[in-house]
Amino acid sequence: MKLIITDLLELPFQVEGEYRVIQPREPIASCVGCFGCWIKTPGRCVLPDSYRDTGILMGKTKQLLIVSRCCYGCVSPFVKAVQDRAISYVHPDFILREGRMHHKRRYQNRIAISAWFYGEDVTEAEKETARNLIQANNENYGGRVAEVLFFDTPEQMGGMTL
């Protein structure tokens, strides 16, 4: 399965095969750092909204696509909130991987992460920050970065296929 996390209400590109989309169709509760997703309901957020199973969905995916407005080299507030709510994808314990401290993996899948950022006048420094952010997320997830692309507008993604 492919998982798409986006701040767009409509996808401007084609998706082949089985996929799920997480997008801002309703308000998202902010992670409160309660550790409930790690202790009380492992893998599932305890906050009762439609985003609570994001960590479980990530555990079932082979390909993750983040489509987000580039905000100072980071993802948009909505996408960041979804990522925060998906912290249950990893285990609360830490391990050393390639000499660096990371969360222990909860699931056995290896996610290929792609990020398609959009925004006019995104600077080279912001692009570098965004690439580093996606790489850091990838290292914690124990996956691999497939691609990080930048577009001026979401409509420019129209020729893309996932």
N, C-alpha and C positions, 0 to 999 in steps of 0.2 A: 504494500500500500504506500501511496505517496501522501504526505501531509503538507498542506500549505497554510502558513500563518501569514495573514495579510491585514493591513489597515484599510484596504479597498473594499467597497461593497460589491463591486463587479470585477471579475477577472478579465483582463484585456487580452489574454492569451489562451491557447489550447492546452488541455491536459489529456494525455492518453492513459488508458488503464484505470485501475481502481484508485480513488483518492478521496480525501476529506479536506474540507476547508474550514479554518477557524478565522472568522472575521467579525467585525464589530456590529453584529445584528442586535445585540442587547448590551446593557451596561456590564462591565466586568468589575468584580470586587478585587481590591488590591490584596496581595499577599500580606498577611499580618505577622509572618515569622513565628507561627505558633508551633511548628514542627509536627503538627497533626498528620500531615501527609507522609511523614516518615515513621511516626510512632503509632498513632491511632488507626489510620486507614492507609497502610503502606501503598504508595503509588497513586493514591487518589487524594485530591485536596478536600479538606473538610468544609470549605465554604460552599454553600448550596446555590450554585448557579451552573449555567451550561458549559462553563470552562473548567469544571472540576476534574474532568477526565483527560486533560491535555497530556499529563505525564504518561498515562496508560496508552493513549494514542501514539505518543512518541515511541513507546516500547514496541509497537506493532509496525512501525514504518521503516522502510529502507531508504527513503528519500525525503528530505525535509527541504522545502522551499520557503524562504522568508521573503515576502514582498512588502517593502516598507518605504515610506518617505525617509530620506536621509536627514536626520536632525543632528546637526553639528557632529557628524561622523558616527552617529548611533542610530538605532532603530527608533521608530515613532513611539510615543507613550503607550499606545494600545498594544503594539507588538511586544514591548518590554513587559507590560503587565501580564501578557500571555506567557512569556518566557518565565517570569517570576512564578506564576502559578504552575508551571511545569517542572519545578525543582524536584518534584517527586520522581522524575525520570531517573535520577541518580540516587544513590544510597547516601545516608547521612555520614557514614564513615569515610575516612580519607585513606588513600593509598599513594605510593610513589609510582609515577608512570614517567619513564624517560627522565628520571631525576627531578621531577617536579610534583608537587602535592596536588592531587585531584580527588574528586569524589569517586568512591567505589561505584562500579557499574551495577545497576539493579537488573537490567535486561540484557539479553545476549545479542540483540541486533546491533549492527554497525551502521549508523546513519551517514549517508552522503548529504552534506549540507550545501545548499546553494542559497545565495542572497541576491535579490534583484532590488536595488535601491533606485528611487526616483527623486528628482528635485532639480530645479533650475539653479544654476550657479553653485553647484557643489564644488568646493575647492579640492585641490590635490591633497592637501593635508586632511580634509574630512574623509576623502576616499581611503587614504592610508589608515586612518583611525577605524573606519568601518571594516576594512579588510582585517585589521588586527583584532577587532571585536569578534568577528565571525570565527576567526582562527582560535581565539581564546575559548569561545563557546564550544567549538569543535573538540578542542583538547580536553575539556571537562567531560564532554559526552563520550569521548573515546571513538569518534568517527573519523570522517575525512571531509575536507572542503572540496566540493566539486567545482564551484565557480562563484565569483562575486562580480556582478555586473552593475553598471550605472546607466541610467536613462534620465533624460530631461523631464519626461512625462510618462505616466503609466501607459498612454496610448502607444508609445514607441515599443512596448512589449508585445504589441499585437501580432508580430510575425514570429514570436517565440513559441516553442512547444516544450512542454515538460513531459 
